[in-house]
């Protein structure tokens, strides 16, 4: 049986016409399908607990920013996550984890995983880590290497030197909380977090738009875990 994999969407509160809309890069669904899963986009809804009983795994994809508690310089702009989206994402993630289902968090999704595990964020890397390299480029992806922790689940998933990864973020995990750090950029910025069974992996880069090593390996391991969850 091909497992049913839920993928949360991003809420744009105003699409330019005064109306809200939901949207997502189709490459997330394409990567899940290529790995053998049945992808389904999940709209924001009230009953996250019931929804979590209908899927065999959850992808929380890239998205907007988490707002800091204290002010930043006026020239720092935040693309804030809509409160209703954040509430839904948190509720669905909690229900999915409580139900023992696999979770793959990407960029925003990784940061949410860390926050829900008691971690913390750098809300703006150029301000919080001025010694860090470039993690977001104007007009395209930045690129940097990856130091994967030996013995981690991620090391087993990638199975070979990962090469460079794409980078589109100005926020990053500063403290993984109850999760383990599985990879860092050469400048020490956390790039992946993980937990033991059930499958729980967060990556700061975007494997859905990378080549074979990342797209096939990361989504392949995730969907394989979803298939096991479906059998149970």
Buried (B, 14 or more C-beta within 10 A) or exposed (E): EBBBBBBBBBBBEEEEEEEEEBEBBEBBBBBBBBBBBBBEBBEBEEEBBEBBEEBBBBBBBBBBBBEBEEEBEEEEEBEEBBEEBBEBBBBBBBBBBEBEBBBBBBBBBBBBBBBBBEBEBBBBBBEBBEEBBEBBEEEEBBBBBBBBBEEBBBBEBBEEEBEEBBBBBBBBBBBBBEBBBBBBBEBEBBBBBBBEEBBBBBBBBBBBBBEEBBBBBBBBBBBBBBBBBBEE
